Amino acid sequence: MIQAIIRKGQVFSEKIPAPAVSDGSLMIKVVNSCISVGTEGYMLRSSSKSSIRKSLENPEKIKKFFKKLKENGFASVYGKVVQMKQKDESATRMGMLVGYSISGIVVAVGKNVEG
């Protein structure tokens, strides 16, 4: 299966294993996939920026940071910042999957699917 992935400000196509059909789900052979200028465009632009750069570009995040710092103290806020940084680094390394709006042909049906 080929998947579009955004990583470090670029779009790549990568082969990934096809998913298995699980209970309550369908497998669809994708014929068309929409990659939107809004959602995926934002993901593409932001994927090349550090967490700090993203925060500096959003003054509301900075205000929220200082409010949480005042309310909860340094240790609590620092722990959350470290978690966010790790999540951001993981997304940068692994990439973000794109193309969530699809049309296609149902090729397999899992148990407990009605209609």
PyMOL commands that set and color helices and strands:
alter all, ss='L'
color gray80, all
select helices_A, chain A and resi 39-46+51-56+59-72+74-94
alter helices_A, ss='H'
color red, helices_A
select strands_A, chain A and resi 2-7+10-15+26-34+96-97+101-109
alter strands_A, ss='S'
color yellow, strands_A
deselect
rebuild
show_as cartoon
